[in-house]
Amino acid sequence: MLILSRRPGDAILIDGGIRVVVIACDKRGVQLGIEAPSEVSIVRQEIAVQVADENQRASAMAGAAGLLQALAPAGKPPRTRPGPTTQT
């Protein structure tokens, strides 16, 4: 990890195409501005972790549904609730 001291208005360049600028510093934290090419995705780490967790949970649920379907007895349709009947 590279650790730098920067003041508001100072910037760093990453890989020649990404520019990170210190906007402000105070007791609550640091505000950063990030300039990057449009094809570069920039997300907060906590959001990326949350999305990955949700994707993993959805994948596990889809796998469990497929397993239940594979274990269902052959030839028997799944049980469903009868719907309302209409008379004409």
C-alpha positions in Angstrom: 0.0 0.0 0.0 1.3 3.4 -0.9 0.7 6.1 1.7 0.9 9.7 0.7 0.4 13.0 2.3 -1.7 15.4 0.2 -3.4 18.8 0.8 -6.6 20.1 -0.7 -6.1 20.7 -4.4 -3.2 18.1 -4.7 -3.8 15.1 -6.9 -2.3 11.8 -7.7 -2.4 9.9 -11.1 -3.0 6.2 -11.3 -2.0 4.3 -14.4 -1.9 7.6 -16.4 -5.7 7.7 -16.9 -7.2 8.0 -13.4 -6.7 11.3 -11.4 -7.6 11.4 -7.7 -7.8 15.0 -6.3 -8.1 15.9 -2.6 -11.1 18.3 -2.4 -11.3 18.9 1.3 -10.1 17.6 4.7 -11.7 18.1 8.1 -12.3 16.2 11.3 -15.0 14.1 9.7 -12.8 12.8 6.9 -11.5 13.6 3.4 -13.4 14.4 0.3 -11.9 13.0 -2.9 -12.7 13.8 -6.5 -12.0 11.0 -9.1 -11.6 11.6 -12.8 -11.4 8.4 -14.9 -12.2 7.2 -18.4 -15.9 6.2 -18.9 -15.0 2.6 -19.2 -13.6 2.5 -15.7 -16.1 1.5 -13.1 -15.8 3.4 -9.8 -17.9 2.1 -6.8 -17.5 2.4 -3.0 -16.1 -0.8 -1.5 -19.0 -1.4 0.8 -21.4 -1.3 -2.2 -19.2 -3.7 -4.1 -19.2 -6.1 -1.2 -23.0 -5.8 -0.7 -23.6 -6.6 -4.4 -21.2 -9.6 -4.3 -23.0 -10.9 -1.2 -26.4 -10.5 -2.9 -25.2 -12.3 -6.0 -23.8 -15.2 -4.0 -27.1 -15.4 -2.0 -29.2 -15.4 -5.2 -26.9 -18.0 -6.8 -27.3 -20.3 -3.8 -31.1 -19.9 -3.8 -31.2 -20.7 -7.6 -29.1 -23.8 -6.9 -31.4 -24.9 -4.1 -34.5 -24.4 -6.3 -32.8 -26.5 -9.0 -32.0 -29.2 -6.5 -35.5 -29.4 -5.2 -36.8 -29.7 -8.8 -34.3 -32.5 -9.5 -35.4 -34.4 -6.3 -39.1 -34.1 -7.1 -40.8 -37.4 -8.1 -40.9 -37.9 -11.8 -44.4 -37.8 -13.4 -46.0 -35.8 -10.6 -46.8 -32.2 -11.4 -46.0 -29.8 -8.7 -48.8 -29.0 -6.3 -50.6 -25.7 -6.9 -53.5 -24.0 -5.2 -56.7 -24.1 -7.1 -57.6 -20.8 -8.7 -61.0 -19.2 -8.7 -63.4 -20.7 -11.1 -65.8 -18.8 -13.3 -69.1 -19.9 -14.7 -70.4 -18.7 -18.0 
